[in-house]
Amino acid sequence: MGIKAFFKNAFRDMKEDAKAQHQVDKANFAAAKAESKAQWEEAKAMSRSETRKPLMQAKRDAQIAEAQKRQAEAQARIDAVSKK
C-alpha cells in the first residue's frame, strides 16, 4: 500500500467519522430541543389553576398520610412503653 492509498483511506475514514458525529450531534440537539419544549409546556400548564390545584392537593394528601403514619407509629411506641 502506497502513501497515496494510505492518505486516501485516512481521509475517507475521517469523512465517515465526521458524518457519523454529525448524526449524533443532530440527535442530541433534537433531544435537547424536545426536553426544553416539554419543560416549557409543563411550566405553562402549572400556571393554570385547573392543572395546579389537583397536583397540589395530591401532594398535600400524601403529606397528611405520611404524618398520620408517623403519628400511629409514635402512639404504638408510647403504648409499648406504657404497658411495661
Biotite code that builds the C-alpha atoms (Angstrom):
import biotite.structure as struc

atoms = struc.array([
    struc.Atom([0.000, 0.000, 0.000], chain_id="A", res_id=1, res_name="MET", atom_name="CA", element="C"),
    struc.Atom([1.464, 3.270, -1.091], chain_id="A", res_id=2, res_name="GLY", atom_name="CA", element="C"),
    struc.Atom([1.393, 6.616, 0.630], chain_id="A", res_id=3, res_name="ILE", atom_name="CA", element="C"),
    struc.Atom([-1.281, 7.848, -1.767], chain_id="A", res_id=4, res_name="LYS", atom_name="CA", element="C"),
    struc.Atom([-3.617, 4.954, -0.857], chain_id="A", res_id=5, res_name="ALA", atom_name="CA", element="C"),
    struc.Atom([-2.886, 5.461, 2.844], chain_id="A", res_id=6, res_name="PHE", atom_name="CA", element="C"),
    struc.Atom([-3.960, 9.110, 2.761], chain_id="A", res_id=7, res_name="PHE", atom_name="CA", element="C"),
    struc.Atom([-6.951, 8.293, 0.564], chain_id="A", res_id=8, res_name="LYS", atom_name="CA", element="C"),
    struc.Atom([-8.158, 5.739, 3.137], chain_id="A", res_id=9, res_name="ASN", atom_name="CA", element="C"),
    struc.Atom([-7.389, 8.056, 6.059], chain_id="A", res_id=10, res_name="ALA", atom_name="CA", element="C"),
    struc.Atom([-9.382, 10.941, 4.588], chain_id="A", res_id=11, res_name="PHE", atom_name="CA", element="C"),
    struc.Atom([-12.272, 8.637, 3.702], chain_id="A", res_id=12, res_name="ARG", atom_name="CA", element="C"),
    struc.Atom([-12.325, 7.374, 7.300], chain_id="A", res_id=13, res_name="ASP", atom_name="CA", element="C"),
    struc.Atom([-12.270, 10.940, 8.633], chain_id="A", res_id=14, res_name="MET", atom_name="CA", element="C"),
    struc.Atom([-15.155, 11.849, 6.318], chain_id="A", res_id=15, res_name="LYS", atom_name="CA", element="C"),
    struc.Atom([-17.219, 8.873, 7.537], chain_id="A", res_id=16, res_name="GLU", atom_name="CA", element="C"),
    struc.Atom([-16.443, 9.725, 11.175], chain_id="A", res_id=17, res_name="ASP", atom_name="CA", element="C"),
    struc.Atom([-17.457, 13.344, 10.625], chain_id="A", res_id=18, res_name="ALA", atom_name="CA", element="C"),
    struc.Atom([-20.776, 12.240, 9.097], chain_id="A", res_id=19, res_name="LYS", atom_name="CA", element="C"),
    struc.Atom([-21.442, 9.866, 11.992], chain_id="A", res_id=20, res_name="ALA", atom_name="CA", element="C"),
    struc.Atom([-20.588, 12.546, 14.556], chain_id="A", res_id=21, res_name="GLN", atom_name="CA", element="C"),
    struc.Atom([-22.880, 14.989, 12.768], chain_id="A", res_id=22, res_name="HIS", atom_name="CA", element="C"),
    struc.Atom([-25.738, 12.487, 13.082], chain_id="A", res_id=23, res_name="GLN", atom_name="CA", element="C"),
    struc.Atom([-25.015, 12.136, 16.802], chain_id="A", res_id=24, res_name="VAL", atom_name="CA", element="C"),
    struc.Atom([-24.952, 15.910, 17.213], chain_id="A", res_id=25, res_name="ASP", atom_name="CA", element="C"),
    struc.Atom([-28.248, 16.296, 15.342], chain_id="A", res_id=26, res_name="LYS", atom_name="CA", element="C"),
    struc.Atom([-29.893, 13.639, 17.520], chain_id="A", res_id=27, res_name="ALA", atom_name="CA", element="C"),
    struc.Atom([-28.593, 15.250, 20.728], chain_id="A", res_id=28, res_name="ASN", atom_name="CA", element="C"),
    struc.Atom([-29.781, 18.674, 19.598], chain_id="A", res_id=29, res_name="PHE", atom_name="CA", element="C"),
    struc.Atom([-33.246, 17.321, 18.761], chain_id="A", res_id=30, res_name="ALA", atom_name="CA", element="C"),
    struc.Atom([-33.439, 15.621, 22.168], chain_id="A", res_id=31, res_name="ALA", atom_name="CA", element="C"),
    struc.Atom([-32.404, 18.795, 23.998], chain_id="A", res_id=32, res_name="ALA", atom_name="CA", element="C"),
    struc.Atom([-34.929, 20.806, 21.993], chain_id="A", res_id=33, res_name="LYS", atom_name="CA", element="C"),
    struc.Atom([-37.724, 18.332, 22.828], chain_id="A", res_id=34, res_name="ALA", atom_name="CA", element="C"),
    struc.Atom([-36.793, 18.321, 26.523], chain_id="A", res_id=35, res_name="GLU", atom_name="CA", element="C"),
    struc.Atom([-36.800, 22.107, 26.579], chain_id="A", res_id=36, res_name="SER", atom_name="CA", element="C"),
    struc.Atom([-40.229, 22.250, 24.961], chain_id="A", res_id=37, res_name="LYS", atom_name="CA", element="C"),
    struc.Atom([-41.588, 19.671, 27.413], chain_id="A", res_id=38, res_name="ALA", atom_name="CA", element="C"),
    struc.Atom([-40.236, 21.682, 30.335], chain_id="A", res_id=39, res_name="GLN", atom_name="CA", element="C"),
    struc.Atom([-41.840, 24.846, 28.929], chain_id="A", res_id=40, res_name="TRP", atom_name="CA", element="C"),
    struc.Atom([-45.200, 23.134, 28.441], chain_id="A", res_id=41, res_name="GLU", atom_name="CA", element="C"),
    struc.Atom([-45.100, 21.761, 31.999], chain_id="A", res_id=42, res_name="GLU", atom_name="CA", element="C"),
    struc.Atom([-44.341, 25.220, 33.384], chain_id="A", res_id=43, res_name="ALA", atom_name="CA", element="C"),
    struc.Atom([-47.094, 26.737, 31.280], chain_id="A", res_id=44, res_name="LYS", atom_name="CA", element="C"),
    struc.Atom([-49.564, 24.080, 32.481], chain_id="A", res_id=45, res_name="ALA", atom_name="CA", element="C"),
    struc.Atom([-48.646, 24.768, 36.120], chain_id="A", res_id=46, res_name="MET", atom_name="CA", element="C"),
    struc.Atom([-49.696, 28.387, 35.675], chain_id="A", res_id=47, res_name="SER", atom_name="CA", element="C"),
    struc.Atom([-53.280, 27.238, 35.121], chain_id="A", res_id=48, res_name="ARG", atom_name="CA", element="C"),
    struc.Atom([-55.177, 26.607, 38.336], chain_id="A", res_id=49, res_name="SER", atom_name="CA", element="C"),
    struc.Atom([-57.140, 23.643, 36.928], chain_id="A", res_id=50, res_name="GLU", atom_name="CA", element="C"),
    struc.Atom([-53.842, 21.842, 36.407], chain_id="A", res_id=51, res_name="THR", atom_name="CA", element="C"),
    struc.Atom([-52.019, 23.023, 39.508], chain_id="A", res_id=52, res_name="ARG", atom_name="CA", element="C"),
    struc.Atom([-54.754, 22.520, 42.123], chain_id="A", res_id=53, res_name="LYS", atom_name="CA", element="C"),
    struc.Atom([-55.183, 18.734, 41.720], chain_id="A", res_id=54, res_name="PRO", atom_name="CA", element="C"),
    struc.Atom([-51.402, 18.229, 41.805], chain_id="A", res_id=55, res_name="LEU", atom_name="CA", element="C"),
    struc.Atom([-51.022, 20.340, 44.924], chain_id="A", res_id=56, res_name="MET", atom_name="CA", element="C"),
    struc.Atom([-53.947, 18.551, 46.593], chain_id="A", res_id=57, res_name="GLN", atom_name="CA", element="C"),
    struc.Atom([-52.402, 15.163, 45.830], chain_id="A", res_id=58, res_name="ALA", atom_name="CA", element="C"),
    struc.Atom([-49.108, 16.356, 47.310], chain_id="A", res_id=59, res_name="LYS", atom_name="CA", element="C"),
    struc.Atom([-50.862, 17.579, 50.467], chain_id="A", res_id=60, res_name="ARG", atom_name="CA", element="C"),
    struc.Atom([-52.809, 14.305, 50.751], chain_id="A", res_id=61, res_name="ASP", atom_name="CA", element="C"),
    struc.Atom([-49.549, 12.354, 50.590], chain_id="A", res_id=62, res_name="ALA", atom_name="CA", element="C"),
    struc.Atom([-48.019, 14.546, 53.285], chain_id="A", res_id=63, res_name="GLN", atom_name="CA", element="C"),
    struc.Atom([-51.078, 14.090, 55.521], chain_id="A", res_id=64, res_name="ILE", atom_name="CA", element="C"),
    struc.Atom([-50.950, 10.320, 55.061], chain_id="A", res_id=65, res_name="ALA", atom_name="CA", element="C"),
    struc.Atom([-47.248, 10.293, 55.962], chain_id="A", res_id=66, res_name="GLU", atom_name="CA", element="C"),
    struc.Atom([-47.901, 12.409, 59.079], chain_id="A", res_id=67, res_name="ALA", atom_name="CA", element="C"),
    struc.Atom([-50.720, 10.107, 60.166], chain_id="A", res_id=68, res_name="GLN", atom_name="CA", element="C"),
    struc.Atom([-48.478, 7.086, 59.692], chain_id="A", res_id=69, res_name="LYS", atom_name="CA", element="C"),
    struc.Atom([-45.757, 8.698, 61.821], chain_id="A", res_id=70, res_name="ARG", atom_name="CA", element="C"),
    struc.Atom([-48.335, 9.590, 64.460], chain_id="A", res_id=71, res_name="GLN", atom_name="CA", element="C"),
    struc.Atom([-49.612, 5.999, 64.577], chain_id="A", res_id=72, res_name="ALA", atom_name="CA", element="C"),
    struc.Atom([-46.068, 4.664, 64.921], chain_id="A", res_id=73, res_name="GLU", atom_name="CA", element="C"),
    struc.Atom([-45.350, 7.108, 67.741], chain_id="A", res_id=74, res_name="ALA", atom_name="CA", element="C"),
    struc.Atom([-48.558, 6.111, 69.519], chain_id="A", res_id=75, res_name="GLN", atom_name="CA", element="C"),
    struc.Atom([-47.594, 2.444, 69.195], chain_id="A", res_id=76, res_name="ALA", atom_name="CA", element="C"),
    struc.Atom([-44.240, 3.213, 70.795], chain_id="A", res_id=77, res_name="ARG", atom_name="CA", element="C"),
    struc.Atom([-45.972, 5.123, 73.603], chain_id="A", res_id=78, res_name="ILE", atom_name="CA", element="C"),
    struc.Atom([-48.369, 2.246, 74.193], chain_id="A", res_id=79, res_name="ASP", atom_name="CA", element="C"),
    struc.Atom([-45.483, -0.265, 74.245], chain_id="A", res_id=80, res_name="ALA", atom_name="CA", element="C"),
    struc.Atom([-43.634, 1.739, 76.890], chain_id="A", res_id=81, res_name="VAL", atom_name="CA", element="C"),
    struc.Atom([-46.769, 2.398, 78.968], chain_id="A", res_id=82, res_name="SER", atom_name="CA", element="C"),
    struc.Atom([-47.606, -1.327, 79.268], chain_id="A", res_id=83, res_name="LYS", atom_name="CA", element="C"),
    struc.Atom([-44.312, -2.192, 80.947], chain_id="A", res_id=84, res_name="LYS", atom_name="CA", element="C"),
])
